[in-house]
Amino acid sequence: MITIRKSEDRGHAEHGWLFARHTFSFANYFDRAHTHFRTLRVINEDVVQPGQGFGRHSHNDMEILTYILEGALEHKDSMGNKGAIRPGDVQRMSAGSGVEHSEFNHSQSEPVHLLQIWLFPERKGIEPGYEQKHFPAEERRGKLALVAAREPRDGSLTIHQDAAVFASLLGPGQSVSHTLASGRGAYLQLARGSVTVNGQTLKAGDGAAIEKETELKIAQAGADEAEFLLFDLA
């Protein structure tokens, strides 16, 4: 069963410096029918205007992934980590017992476009942690590149949850397949372009909650390259 969450049906917030779309209930947006999917708690699509950002704030007991689509976002945290995140980079911050951080767009002309994802951790109170890695476009194009997992492999980041996160770029005529083990579900978030998932069409910003499917075939559709994240969830 594939349930499509249309881009325009997501929650949204406009703060002048920030435009955000919320797949699941977040901040002032609440939708009882869309609070989370399995262990996936947040998918926010954010556009941060030039010279703006999120001031220092705290998190705890959440696995946070940041995936940059355009621009560069500077990260600073209470663990001493500091640096810019750019397209192709994936950042993992385990908030655990508590961490503070800030995120800022230092460009004076270009916005930052990103996806921020939160997953529930498998247990509370873990020691906070941080990782960042670049996954070149050629490693994601025409394939499902594993970018984060509880048991990392192929250079992926580590998350403290029974989940696997894949990133992909599909050009004209390209497709990928993924097998779901018994009892597992998946969520696909399409960042740009258009794809079909087992024959159902998604456009930029759409998501798909997937249950009781064993094989997924994801194919590029339309003229433009498609970019998406796929979450395989317990």
N, C-alpha and C positions, 0 to 999 in steps of 0.2 A: 504494500500500500504506500503510495506516494502522495503526500499532502503538500501542495504548493502554497507558500506564503508570499503573496505578491508584494513587490517593492512598495507600492503606494499604500498598502494596508498596514505597513509598519508604523510604530509610534515615531513621532518626530519632535525635535526641539530646535528653536532658532534663538540664539543669544547674541546675534550680531557678529561676534568673533568666532562663533562655533555654530555649524549646522550639523545636526545629528539625526540618524535614523536608527530606531531601536527594534530589533527583531523580537525581543522579549521585554517584559516589564522592566523599567529602569527609571530611577530618579522619580520625576513627577508623572511619568507615563505608567499606567497600570492597566493591564488587560488580563482578566482572570483566565482566559483561554490560552494566553501566551505568557507564562511565567518562566518556563524553562523547557528543555527537551532532554530527557534522561539527565546526564550530568552536565549538559551544556546550559549554562546560566545566562550568558550575555553574548550577543553579537551586535556591536554598535558600529555603524559606518559613520565616521566623523570627517568633517572638513574643517580644518583649523586655519583661520585667516592669517595673513602675514603679520609678523611681530606680535603674535598672540599665543596663548597656551593655557595649560592647566597648572595652577599654582600648587605649591606643596600640599599634599593631602595624604591620608593614610588608608591602608587596606589591611585586612587580615583574613586568613582562612579562605583563600581563593588562588587558583592557578590562572595567571593572566598572560595572554599572548597578544602581541602587537605585530601587525602585518601592514607594511607600508605599500601603498599603491602609487602615490606621487608625492614628491617633495621630500623634506627631511625633518625629523622631529628629534630634538635633543632631550635626553633622559638624564635625570639625576636622582639618586636615591640615598636613603639613610644607611645603606650597606657600603657606600663609597663608590658605587658604579656611576660612570658618567660617559656619555658619548652620543653620537647621532645615529639614528635609525633611518635607513634609506630603502628605496624599492629593492626587493629581493631579500631584505633582511627580515628575520623573525626574531623577536625578543620574547623570552620567557621570564616572568617574575613570579616566584612562589611567595605569596604574602605571608602565609603561615601564621606565626605567633604575632606578627605585626611589622609593617614596613611603611615608610613614608617616601613619596617620590613626587617629582614634578616633570611635566612634559611641555616643551616650548618650541614654537616655530620661529627660528631666528631670521628667516628670509624676510626681506622688506617688500618682496614683489610676488612671491609664489605661495599659494596655499599648500597645506599638507592634507592628503587624502589617505585615510587609513581604516583598517578594520581592527577593532579591539575585541578580544574574546575572553570570557571568563568561564572556567570550569570549576565545579565543586571539587575540592581535594578529597582523596580517599580517607584522610583522617585530619583532624584539627590539631593545631598547635605545632606543626612542623617548623624546623628552622628555616627562616627566609632564605631564598636563593635566587640567583640571577644567571641567565645565559643569553647570548646573542650570537647568531650565525647568519652568514650570507649564503643564499641558495641561488646561484646564477640562473638566468633565464633558460640556458641550454639544459640545465638539470631538471627543469620543470616542464619544458616544452614537449608535448606529445606523450607525457607520462604522468603518473601520480608520484610525486616526490614526497617521501615521508619527512616532515619537518619537526614533528614532536610526538613522543610516545612514552609510556611508562617504562618500557624496556627499549631504550634507544638503540637504533642501528642505522647503518648507512649515513652516519654523521648527524643524526637528528638530535634535537633538544630533548631534555628529560622533563616529563610532567608527572606529578604525583596523583595520577588517576588512570584507571583502566580505559584509556582512549588512545586513538592514533589519529593524527592530523596530517592530511596530505594537501599539497599545493600543486596546481597544474595550470599550464597554458596550452590551449588547443587552437591550432590554425585550421584553415579550410581543409576539410576532409579528414581531420584527425579525430580519433576517439580513444578512450581508455576504458578498461573494465576493472571492476572490483568485486571480490567475493566477500559476503558477510557471513560470519560464522553463526551457527544456531543461537537464537536468543539475543543477538546484537541488532542495533539500529544504526542509522546514519543520518547525518544532516549535511546538505550541500548548500553553501552560500556562494552565489554567483556575483562576482565583483564587477565584471564588465563583459560585453559581448552577449552571445546567446548560445545555449546548449539544449540538447534533449537528454533527458534521463529516462531510460527505458521507454522512449517514445514520447514523453511529455516535455513540452517546451518551457524553458525558463529564460527570462530576459534579465538584463543587468539589474541588480538589487534584489532579485527574487531569491527565495530560499526554498528548500524541499526537505520536509521531515519524512524519513523513510523507515518503515516498519514492515516486518514479515516478508522481506525480499531477500533472496539469496545471492542473486547476481545483478550487478549494476553495470549498464553500458551508458557511458556519458560521451556524447558526440557533439562536436562543434556545429553550430548552425548559423546561418547568416553570413555576412561578408567579413566581419571583423574578428580578430583573435579574441578568444574567450579566456577569462582568468577566474579561477574559483578555488575555494577551500572545501575539502571533504573531511568530515568528522566520523570516525568509526567508533561507536560508543557502546559500552556494556549496558 
